[in-house]
Amino acid sequence: MNDIQRLDLAHRFLREGRYAASRRLVEPLTQRAPRTKEDLAAYRVRARADYGMGHAGDAEQAARAVLSRRPKDAATMRLLVRALIQQGRHREAATWMSRLDELGTDTWNDDSGMPPAPVVRRPRRRAA
């Protein structure tokens, strides 16, 4: 399977909500810093898959790798904002939201097809 086929399949898995499978497919393509268009696409898929699995820290790293090469990538910036918020880093998220506003993009309405934020359930305490 070549890189393009791997990316196409990874995108399909993302649409189907199969985040772990998508991440496994692009992992070999994200072993080096992104240089090509395909590398950037693989990092975007990895960030979305990690976020969909609830791994906000990993999603942040992948998103930052994309933004290091494409600093005006609005969809990746929105994903980074969500990952930062999920980690409780609201001030840093606000900085990125300001950058999105400077680009003239809609900060809140995301049409990138990103997965919804995973629900983190906390165990209930039993009454003593």
ROLUM-172833 format. One record per residue (C-alpha): residue number from 1; residue in three letters; x, y, z. Coordinates in pm, whole numbers, plus 50000, padded with zeros to 5 digits. Layout:
! residues N
+-----+-----+-------+-------+-------+
:   i :  aa :     X :     Y :     Z :
+-----+-----+-------+-------+-------+
: NUM : ALA :     X :     Y :     Z :
...
+-----+-----+-------+-------+-------+
//
This chain:
! residues 128
+-----+-----+-------+-------+-------+
:   i :  aa :     X :     Y :     Z :
+-----+-----+-------+-------+-------+
:   1 : MET : 50000 : 50000 : 50000 :
:   2 : ASN : 50149 : 50335 : 49900 :
:   3 : ASP : 50123 : 50657 : 50102 :
:   4 : ILE : 49827 : 50798 : 49906 :
:   5 : GLN : 49625 : 50478 : 49948 :
:   6 : ARG : 49715 : 50471 : 50317 :
:   7 : LEU : 49593 : 50831 : 50360 :
:   8 : ASP : 49270 : 50766 : 50170 :
:   9 : LEU : 49192 : 50467 : 50389 :
:  10 : ALA : 49282 : 50662 : 50704 :
:  11 : HIS : 49040 : 50939 : 50600 :
:  12 : ARG : 48768 : 50681 : 50546 :
:  13 : PHE : 48829 : 50536 : 50891 :
:  14 : LEU : 48807 : 50886 : 51041 :
:  15 : ARG : 48468 : 50941 : 50877 :
:  16 : GLU : 48353 : 50608 : 51019 :
:  17 : GLY : 48475 : 50696 : 51368 :
:  18 : ARG : 48745 : 50429 : 51364 :
:  19 : TYR : 49008 : 50654 : 51518 :
:  20 : ALA : 49253 : 50391 : 51639 :
:  21 : ALA : 49262 : 50222 : 51299 :
:  22 : SER : 49314 : 50557 : 51130 :
:  23 : ARG : 49598 : 50643 : 51367 :
:  24 : ARG : 49770 : 50308 : 51306 :
:  25 : LEU : 49761 : 50368 : 50931 :
:  26 : VAL : 49927 : 50709 : 50942 :
:  27 : GLU : 50172 : 50641 : 51222 :
:  28 : PRO : 50453 : 50528 : 50987 :
:  29 : LEU : 50404 : 50849 : 50789 :
:  30 : THR : 50449 : 51067 : 51098 :
:  31 : GLN : 50786 : 50935 : 51214 :
:  32 : ARG : 50970 : 51235 : 51073 :
:  33 : ALA : 50898 : 51607 : 51067 :
:  34 : PRO : 50640 : 51698 : 50802 :
:  35 : ARG : 50801 : 51805 : 50476 :
:  36 : THR : 50567 : 51709 : 50194 :
:  37 : LYS : 50197 : 51758 : 50130 :
:  38 : GLU : 50140 : 51392 : 50219 :
:  39 : ASP : 50333 : 51429 : 50546 :
:  40 : LEU : 50115 : 51724 : 50645 :
:  41 : ALA : 49800 : 51529 : 50557 :
:  42 : ALA : 49920 : 51237 : 50769 :
:  43 : TYR : 49983 : 51465 : 51066 :
:  44 : ARG : 49636 : 51620 : 51025 :
:  45 : VAL : 49479 : 51273 : 51025 :
:  46 : ARG : 49684 : 51174 : 51327 :
:  47 : ALA : 49577 : 51486 : 51517 :
:  48 : ARG : 49209 : 51424 : 51442 :
:  49 : ALA : 49236 : 51056 : 51532 :
:  50 : ASP : 49418 : 51128 : 51858 :
:  51 : TYR : 49159 : 51390 : 51950 :
:  52 : GLY : 48878 : 51150 : 51866 :
:  53 : MET : 49029 : 50890 : 52098 :
:  54 : GLY : 49057 : 51143 : 52379 :
:  55 : HIS : 49435 : 51182 : 52359 :
:  56 : ALA : 49444 : 51562 : 52366 :
:  57 : GLY : 49818 : 51582 : 52434 :
:  58 : ASP : 49904 : 51369 : 52132 :
:  59 : ALA : 49655 : 51565 : 51919 :
:  60 : GLU : 49824 : 51886 : 52030 :
:  61 : GLN : 50169 : 51759 : 51926 :
:  62 : ALA : 50049 : 51651 : 51582 :
:  63 : ALA : 49861 : 51979 : 51529 :
:  64 : ARG : 50167 : 52180 : 51628 :
:  65 : ALA : 50377 : 51984 : 51376 :
:  66 : VAL : 50135 : 52090 : 51101 :
:  67 : LEU : 50124 : 52450 : 51220 :
:  68 : SER : 50504 : 52468 : 51222 :
:  69 : ARG : 50490 : 52424 : 50843 :
:  70 : ARG : 50149 : 52581 : 50771 :
:  71 : PRO : 50097 : 52856 : 51030 :
:  72 : LYS : 49768 : 52971 : 50872 :
:  73 : ASP : 49596 : 52629 : 50865 :
:  74 : ALA : 49267 : 52731 : 51030 :
:  75 : ALA : 49120 : 52380 : 51064 :
:  76 : THR : 49432 : 52257 : 51243 :
:  77 : MET : 49431 : 52566 : 51465 :
:  78 : ARG : 49071 : 52493 : 51568 :
:  79 : LEU : 49170 : 52137 : 51653 :
:  80 : LEU : 49462 : 52268 : 51858 :
:  81 : VAL : 49227 : 52504 : 52043 :
:  82 : ARG : 48996 : 52215 : 52128 :
:  83 : ALA : 49286 : 51998 : 52246 :
:  84 : LEU : 49419 : 52277 : 52466 :
:  85 : ILE : 49076 : 52342 : 52616 :
:  86 : GLN : 49036 : 51973 : 52688 :
:  87 : GLN : 49365 : 51986 : 52880 :
:  88 : GLY : 49245 : 52288 : 53078 :
:  89 : ARG : 49490 : 52527 : 52910 :
:  90 : HIS : 49236 : 52799 : 52838 :
:  91 : ARG : 49474 : 53097 : 52819 :
:  92 : GLU : 49685 : 52929 : 52555 :
:  93 : ALA : 49370 : 52831 : 52367 :
:  94 : ALA : 49255 : 53194 : 52376 :
:  95 : THR : 49582 : 53300 : 52214 :
:  96 : TRP : 49521 : 53060 : 51927 :
:  97 : MET : 49160 : 53176 : 51900 :
:  98 : SER : 49289 : 53531 : 51858 :
:  99 : ARG : 49508 : 53410 : 51573 :
: 100 : LEU : 49204 : 53250 : 51412 :
: 101 : ASP : 49018 : 53580 : 51444 :
: 102 : GLU : 49312 : 53761 : 51280 :
: 103 : LEU : 49286 : 53520 : 50987 :
: 104 : GLY : 48920 : 53615 : 50949 :
: 105 : THR : 48789 : 53266 : 51015 :
: 106 : ASP : 48488 : 53174 : 51222 :
: 107 : THR : 48634 : 53064 : 51552 :
: 108 : TRP : 48335 : 52868 : 51678 :
: 109 : ASN : 48163 : 52711 : 51378 :
: 110 : ASP : 48393 : 52435 : 51265 :
: 111 : ASP : 48311 : 52268 : 50935 :
: 112 : SER : 48624 : 52055 : 50920 :
: 113 : GLY : 48447 : 51731 : 51006 :
: 114 : MET : 48636 : 51697 : 51332 :
: 115 : PRO : 48507 : 51438 : 51570 :
: 116 : PRO : 48317 : 51564 : 51872 :
: 117 : ALA : 48506 : 51591 : 52196 :
: 118 : PRO : 48513 : 51257 : 52377 :
: 119 : VAL : 48309 : 51239 : 52692 :
: 120 : VAL : 48523 : 51182 : 52998 :
: 121 : ARG : 48322 : 50999 : 53260 :
: 122 : ARG : 48426 : 51007 : 53619 :
: 123 : PRO : 48333 : 50724 : 53854 :
: 124 : ARG : 48056 : 50806 : 54095 :
: 125 : ARG : 48131 : 50810 : 54463 :
: 126 : ARG : 47929 : 50580 : 54677 :
: 127 : ALA : 47750 : 50724 : 54974 :
: 128 : ALA : 47897 : 50599 : 55300 :
+-----+-----+-------+-------+-------+
//
